[in-house]
């Protein structure tokens, strides 16, 4: 649709945040409430507005939390008397004090100083007083969507005078432009899910403002631009302080390398391959804003360093979220002549019970595969069987209970109702997921995957260790890899800390492997997300259009003593259990979803694949 033809560009571009309009509609008895959203902090906007309104010296603020209630109450009462502005931040963190705040607002006396205003900020929470919401003026300042809107907002957050204060105007203005673009890019990468960041961090304007103030200070203090210092403070401290995942930190620093560099001071330096986003000759604030208006409203994935397929990933995620919401409000009763809900659930219960095997006989596993010093994989196999048993017991118990509840023999409890709803919506019940391995598959695929995993364990038990291991079939693949290293270490009589894997990729299929390797293991079942494995060149290649994932060949994971990692020609690729990549942060600094780092051969710079968000996964979502 042509926006200008339909009525104007202003209908598809969000207007700048305007506090003055909301302030004009307010009075001393009506609190002004900022509803917070991830990546948006109205504090700087309020400070700027207070300065314009000549209230910067009469603005008091406090962040709510434990023990801050009495201080906040005194601050409000002083403001009522003296006509100051009072800002109470993060009301959602002081839920126990909210009733007191409600009574305080309701008891505002007549004849309040007309200059008094009460400003509140809070994330959406059920504990926020309803009466204050009803009587207050509610505002939200969501982070702008799109690189264009984001950079525009960053530039509008500074005054025109601020651009002309530096002794090195050319370096300051160009690096300021780089920082604003960098800020927009790392915020917008979140929409691509795990391809952008393993964890969706809440970078906000405060991070950018600190970096810009530091940039200004360093340029004033030093003769030469201290790129290393600026890069370290920006990437490791200001933005990096929010980053909890080591692989995300690597991504952040790699992206920053393109922006804090001497080349950024050159005219026409490109921030992306298309050349749409580049540096321009130094000009004033209005000149930069005019240049930014020439950018497309929606940036292509290449602006982020991603492949064009990333747009498909983003669209799929949005569609899935929408359909999940629709399913959640779908009526639970059916009309017409088809099967009713209970009949569908009953059939599913019987079908799953028929597919899922009985529990393993653990004493027999111990008898056939006893704990032995020289064979750690025996312990791995028994532990896998025990884990799967716990899951199988939960599945069969809940399904049998649900069938009895559908017949009216037992009460349909809340947990059973939750299982029934999940089955009807083709989702894995939460009670099962709590005892299962990480998986994003819908129920039908999940059951088939469970059957294949249990058959893999059964085949190992009956026929001995396979020649080529299906690494995706393990409940806990990290234990399998550790066991492989232990076997090697014990045979060689060396410390396991001195051993690491080397990786060799084979041009064969698992069915053609007739003998195991002398050292290490052959594994298969990995998938590439964000790139493609080129079977002809046996190295990484660009994804084919509309092909989101490719299967990896058989990998020989070979333990070696005191191995030195190659310095070139490889991309150190993290491997995760699922496409979500995120998990609980463990003591190793990695996510619990993380399995191992694999060295993939490449003829391109590793930074290219880091910006691509390329990773290996053990299981897809279908």
DAQUI-V232261 format. One record per helix or strand of 2 or more residues. SS is the DSSP state (alpha for helix, beta for strand). FROM is the first residue (numbers start at 0). LEN is the number of residues. Records with the same first field share a line. If there is no record, write none. Layout:
BEGIN
SS: FROM-LEN + FROM-LEN
END
This chain:
BEGIN
alpha: 2-4 + 8-3 + 18-6 + 42-10 + 55-3 + 68-14 + 90-3 + 94-12 + 129-6 + 146-10 + 160-4 + 168-27 + 204-17 + 226-12 + 239-3 + 245-12 + 261-4 + 284-8 + 300-4 + 309-19 + 340-15 + 361-7 + 376-30 + 413-11 + 429-4 + 442-21 + 470-3 + 476-16 + 495-3 + 509-3 + 605-7
beta: 31-4 + 58-5 + 84-5 + 116-6 + 136-4 + 467-3 + 498-8 + 520-4 + 526-3 + 531-3 + 538-3 + 548-3 + 553-8 + 569-7 + 593-8 + 614-3
END
